[in-house]
Amino acid sequence: MPRFAARLDQLPVPLSKRERKALKVRIVKLSERFREAIVSGDKNYLRALHLASKDFVSGRFYPNVWRLYKKHIHRFIDGKNLDPRKIEVSLKFVEEKSEWEDLFRISRHTWSIPYSKGYGRRMRFVVYDEYHGAVIGILGFQSPPADLACRDALFTYPPGRKMSFVNRTMDVYTIGAIPPYSNILGGKLVAGLVSCDEIRQAYWRVYAGKRTIMEKERIQQPLVAVTTTSAFGRSSIYNRLKYQKRLLAEPIGFTQGFGTVHLEEVYPDVVRLLRSETRDFVTGGYGVGPKIRWQHFTKVLELLGLPYSCFNHGLRREVFLFRFFDGLEEGMSGGEFGRPFNLTVSEYSDFWRERWALPRSEREKGWKDFLAKPYFAELLRQGSEED
């Protein structure tokens, strides 16, 4: 697995000529190696890269998150204490500096993908089991990407008003269940809850009457749709995700296969180079856009004389659309939206229990052996001997 040499606040500057040349060679080799892994289907390599990126981007949070876990240890249960027939699902809106924010952070840090706070408009939820008093999973929403080819191909936006209509949607940037719920297809529960009325209602409460940061435009209501992308190519969580006969997660295409995940190993040297050879190095914030790392890599490719094709890693993530209203195409074209697709948390969770959870729990019994504390200790403490 790749290793990251140091944290950004510990990096010496500048790069020597030899290090500059070595950085150029490494970027080319990393790009070639990643594309080879895509062609061969080497998902172990891809997961290793994500884990290495996670260590670098968010590893500094692990000690704090482990303390949070110990504080809320009673909210995470062993498999032997779970009765799938009695799961009672609720959505908990995450307020800053709340217990739900702690639980969201703990759960999110068990993912292999680096921790992200999202950007722009944001809503976070903890999916909670009221009967067992335990966390099932998490949902995180953020502002939608300005450009998403497969989404934009569905709609004919009014001239000059694309962003005002795109901003009537959101993007799910983190979604999933934790064990033992994930072992009985809890991922399909969490994904399906994206379509529930309670999501639109929370959006109304949070953003009614407010304006966007960048464009200063009034945020239009209601929320009409949500998009999300899979982490590794196709996704089993979203595949055939339905409520009765209604398809909830509609596959609409794939991303173009561009990004920086395959280059994260060299990001410390990227920052060193920018700090020593440019005057416009920025760390983020309003007005500089959500893809600050992409901007940094772009500048370094220019400095090193490398082509932008180094961004083309070839991992095309599948994109899904959750429709909240009938007549979405007409509405996004400037016409009228149809009636909302109503679905409550209770209705969907009852459906999920009978359709997925109980059959899986009866076929495969391994979920009963899940032990929460060792699981979180391994993922959050990374081998620490602290009790």
N, C-alpha and C positions, 0 to 999 in steps of 0.2 A: 504494500500500500504506500502511496506517496506520502511524504512527510513535509510539513511546513516548518521552515527553519526558525522563524521568530515572529513575534507580534509586531504590529506596525509601529508601536511607540518605542520599540527597542531597536529599530533598524538603523545601522550606521549609514552615512552617505559620504561621498557619492559612490557609484559603481566604477570600478577600474575599467580600462579598455578591454582587458581580458574577460572580466565579468560581463561586460556589455555584449561581447561576441558570444559568450557562452549562453547568455539569456536568449539571444536570437536563435541559436541552435536548438535550445530546449523547447522554445515555442513551436518551432517547426516539427520537432519530433513528437511532442505531446499531441499536436493536431493530427499527425499521421497515425499515431498509436490509437487514438480515440476512434478515428474513422475505421481502422482495422477491426476494433472491437465491435463496432456497429455492424459491419459486414458479416463477421463471424458469429454474432449473437452472444458475445461474451458479457453477460449481465453481471457476473462476479466482479469483473474489472470496473464496470460502470458504477456498481454499488460502492466499491472501494474508493473511487474518486469522490463520490458524494460524501462518504464518511470522512475522508481526509479534508474535504472542504468544510464539513461541519466542525471538525476539530479546530480548524483555523479561525473560521468566522465566529463561532459561538462557544468554543471550548472554554473561554474565560468565565462563562456563566455556570459551569458545572458545579463548583463547590457551593455556590449560592442555591442552585436548584436542588442539590442533594439535601441541603438544610430545609428547604421548602418541603421536600418530600417527607422528611422526618416529622415536620410540623403537621402535615396533613395525611399522615400514613393511614389513618382510618378511612380515608376516602378511596382507597385502592384495595381491592379484595382478591383473595386467593380463589382459585377455581372451585375448590371444594365447598365454598360458602355461597356459590351462585346457583340459584334455581331459575333456569331460563323461562319457566312458565309464569314466574311472578315479576319479571322485569317491568318496571313502570317508568316510562321515559318522559323526561321534561327537558326543555331548553332553558339554560341559564345565561342571560345576557351578561357579558363581562364588563364590569366597570373597572376603571383604573384603581390600583391599590386595594383591591378586594380579594376575598378568599377565592373567588372564581378566576381572577387573574392569576393567582398562584397556581391553581389547578390546571389552567390552560397552559401556563409556562412549563410546568412539570411534564404534562403529557406531550407537549410539542417537542421537548428536548429528547424524547425517546425516538424521534424520527431519524432516518439516515440523512435526510435533506437538511442543509444548514438552516438554522433558525432565522426567521424573518418576521419583522413587525408589520409587514404590509406597507402600503403607501396610499396617500390620498384619503378618500372616504374609507372608513374601516368599521367593521362590526365583528365582534368575536363572541362565540358561544361555547359553553361547556354542555355536552350532552350528558345528562345525569340520570341515574337510576334511583328513583325516590324510594323504592321498596328496600333495596340493598344499601342505600346510602353511599353509592360508589360512582366514580367517573366512568362513563362509557367511551367517550371520545370528544373531539373538538371540531369546531368549524370556524374558519377565518375568512372574512370577506374584505375586499379592497376595491379601489377604483379600477375600472376595466382598462386594458391596454388600448392606447389610441389607435393602433393599427393591428388588426388580426385578420389576415386575408380570408380565411374560411368563414369567419363571421360576417365580414363586410360584403362578401359575395352573396349573402342571403338577402341583403336589404338594398333598397334604392333610396339613399338618404336625400332629403331636399338639398338643392345646391347651396353650398356654403354653411350647412348646418349639421354636418356629420357629427361633430363632437357633442352637440347639445342632445342628440339622440343616443349616441353611444353612452353618454353619461346617465341615461335612464336605466342602464344595466350596471351590474357589478361583476367582479371576478372572484372565484373562490381560490385563495392562495394556499390554504392548508385545510385538509379534510382527512378524517380517519378515526378509527377506533383503537383502543389499547386492549391488551389481554386482561382478563379471559374473554371479554366480549368479542374481540377481533377473531377469536378462534371459533365463534359460532356465527360468523359473517356479520359482525357488528359494523363493518365498513359499509355494507349495503344499507344499514339503518341510518348511519350518519349521512351518507350521500343522499339518501331519499329525503331526509329532513330539509335539505336545501329547498325543496318545492313546497314546504308547508307555509300556511297562512301566517304563522307567527314570525317568519322571517320578514315578510312584507310589512307586517304591523310594527316590528321593531325599527325597520328602516324609516317608516313614517314618523315614529316618535323621535328618532334621532335627527333626521334631516329635514323635516317639514319647516319651510320658511328660511332655510339656510342657503348660502351661496358657495360656489366652488372657490378654492383658494387661488388657482391660477387665472381662470377666466372671469372671476367675479360674477358669474351668472347664477341665477336662482336655480337651486337643485329641483328638478321637476319630479313630481310624484304622480303615480306610484312607481315603485320598482317593477319593471316589466319583464326582466329576464336576467339570467346569470350564466356566465361561462366558466369553464374550468379546464385544465389540461392534466393529462396523466403524467406521472413522474418518469416512467420508463416505457416509452412506446405505447402499446395498447394496454388497457386497464381492465382487470377482472371485476373491480368494484362497480364500475359504471356499465359494464356489459349487461345488456338486457335488464337494466334497472327500471322496473315498472311498479305502478300501483294499479292493481287489477289489470285492465287492458290498456291503460294509459302509459306511454313511454315517458319517463321522467328525464333521463339523460339522453339527449339526442346526439349521436355522433355526427359532426358536421365537417370533419376533415382533420388535417394534421398541421402542426407548426412547420416552419420552413427548415428547421434543423440548425439554427444559428444560436450561439450563446458563448458563455465563458467558463462553464463548469469544468471543461477539460484543461483549462489554463490556470485554475485557481492555485495550483502548486507554485507557480512563479509570481503570484500577486505581490508578495513582499518585495521582490526585486523590481516589479513594475512601479511600485510606490517609490522606492529608492531612486529610480531613474527619473521619475517625474519631479520629485522634490529637488533633485540636483540640477536638472536641465530645463525646467520650465518654471514660470512664475505664476501660473494659473491653476496650481493644484488645489482642488477643493475636496472636502470630505463628505459633502452632502448637504441637505437642507432644502427649504423651499426655493424654487427658482432655478435649481440645477437639474431637476428631473430625477425620476426614480432609479434610473440605470447608471448610477455614478460609476460603478465598477466597469460597466461597458465603456463609458467615456474614457476612463483611465486606460483601459486596454487599447482603445482606438488610438489614443495619442501615442502610446508606446509603439504600436505597429507602424505608425507614421515615422516616428523617430528612428526605428530600426530598419525602415525600408521594406517592411513585410506586407504582403497583400492582405486585404480584408477577408480573403477566403480562409484565413486561419480561424475565423469565427465559425466557419461552417463545419460543425462537429458531426452532422448527419443524424443526430438523434431526434427524429420527428415525433413529437409528442401528440397523442390524440386529443382533439378538442371536442368538448361536449357543451351543448346548450340546454339549459333548463328554461322552458317557457312558462311564464306565469299568467299569460293572457292569451286568449284566442285572438286570431287576426293580428299576430305579431308583425308579419311582413307589412301589412297595410299601415299599422300604427307607426312603425319605424320609417315609413316612407312619407309621413306627414299626415296620414289619414287618422281614422279613429281606431283605437284598440277595442277589441271585443270584450267579452266577459272574462273575469278572472277564473282560473282553475282552482277551485277551493279544495283544500286538503289540510286537515289538522294534524298536529303531532300525534294525538291519540289514535286517529284513524290509520295513519301510516305505520305507527309502531305496532299496532295490533296486527296489521297485514304482514309486516316484517316478521313478527314472532311466528305466525303460522306458516308463512311461505318459506322462510329461510332459517330462522334461529332454531326452532324445535326439530325440524328434520336433520339439520347439521349436528345438533347436540346429541341426537339419538344415534346417528351413524358413527360419529367419531367422538370418543370419550377422552381424548388427550387434554381437553380444556380443564378437566377436573384436577389435573396434576400441576396446573400453573401456580407458582408461588410469587407473589408480588414483590416482596422485599429483595430477594436475590436478583430478580429481573431489573428493578430500578437501580439497585446498587451497581450492577455491571454497566448499565447504560449511562448513568449520571455521574458515578464516581470514578469510572475508568480505572479500576484496579487499586483505588485508595484503600488503605487499611483502617481508615477511620471508622469507628463504630457508629 
